[in-house]
Amino acid sequence: MDLANIPADPTRDTDITPELWEIRRERGIEFLAEGLGRVFDIKRWKKLVEYGDDEKLGRWVKNSDYNDKLPIQGEADEGYVSPFGIPPGVPEYYYLEPTPSDQIVLNPQLEQNPGWPLN
């Protein structure tokens, strides 16, 4: 990586330096190539809300062309399809994985992470 020539990325998280953003971007590409997800990195960076709270939008349509059955962003007559709506947010406990129940059985001194139910 050439630190002197890092390209300007208009999608960069402004809380992150361009150098760190480039490292994280490259790491995401490597994970994708290896068939792994980035969720563990995003959790570690405490960015689930910021990187996952965007409304996912589909095509621009006229709802009348589809018998007014599609969920359109802002409940308009035409616009982008919004199949899932605005995400409700991320509970704080999502940043921790649940402790496996079989491990709690093996070691009674272990406790479930806060927010996760005991199974």
N, C-alpha and C positions, 0 to 999 in steps of 0.2 A: 504494500500500500504506500502510495506516494502522498505523504501528509501535506506537501506543499501544493498539490493539485487535486484536492478533494472537490468533486463537482458540487455545485449548489443544488440541493434537493428541496423543491418547494413543499414537499410533504413532510419535511423534517419536524420532529417534535422540538419546539423552541426551548424546552427545558434541558435539552441534550446538546452537548457541543457537537459541531460537525464531525470531528474525529471519532467520538464515541458513537454517533449515529451511523457512520460508515462501518464501524466494527460490528455494530448490532445488525445492520443491513446484510453484511456479508455472512454473518453467523446464521441469519434467517435463511439465506440462500443455501448454505451448506446443509442446514437441517432439512430443507425441502428436498434437496438432492438425495439425502439419505433416508427419506421417507419418515422423518420425525416431525413432530409439531413444535411450534414456538411457544406454546402456552406456558411451559415451565419457566422459560426466560422472562416472559411477560409478567408472570406472577412474581418472579424474583425481583424484577424492576419495580413492582407495585404499580403497574400500568394497565391492569385489566379494565378499569373504568374508562380511562382515556383512550385506549386502543380498541375497545370492544363495544363502546356505547353508540356507535354510529347506526343510524337507521339504514338497513339494507334495502336498496331500491332496485326495482326491475325496469322494464321498458316504459316509455311514454306512450300512453294509450288514451283513447276516448272510451270511457266506460260504457257508453251507449252501444258501442260496437260489440260489447261482450255481455249484453243484457243486464247491464248495471250490477254485475256480480263480483267485480274485482275490487279489492281494497286499494283505493287510491290515496296517495299521500295527502293529508289535510282534508280527507273526505270530499275532495273536489269531483267535478264531473269528468275532468280529464287531467292527466298528469302522470307522475311516476307510480307504478304499482309498488305498494308497500306491504309485502306479504306477512311481515312479522310485526309491524308497527315500531314504535320507539322502544328500545330495550328498557326494562324496568330498573336497571342498575345491577351492581355486583355486591352481594353481601360480603362483609369483611372476612368472614370465615372461609371464603373461597380461596384466600391466599395460602391457606394451610390444607394439606391433604388429610383425609380422615385416617386415624390410626386403625389398621386392620383389626377386626374383632378377634381373629385367631391369635394375634399377638397379645392382646389384652388378656385373653384366657390363659395364655402361657405365662404371662407376667402380671399378676394382679396389681403391682405397683404402677403399671402404665395406666394413663387416663386417656380418654378420648379428647381430641383437640377441641377447643371451644367452638360451639356452634354446630358441630356434627352430632347427630343422634347416636346413641348406643344401639347397636344391632345385636 
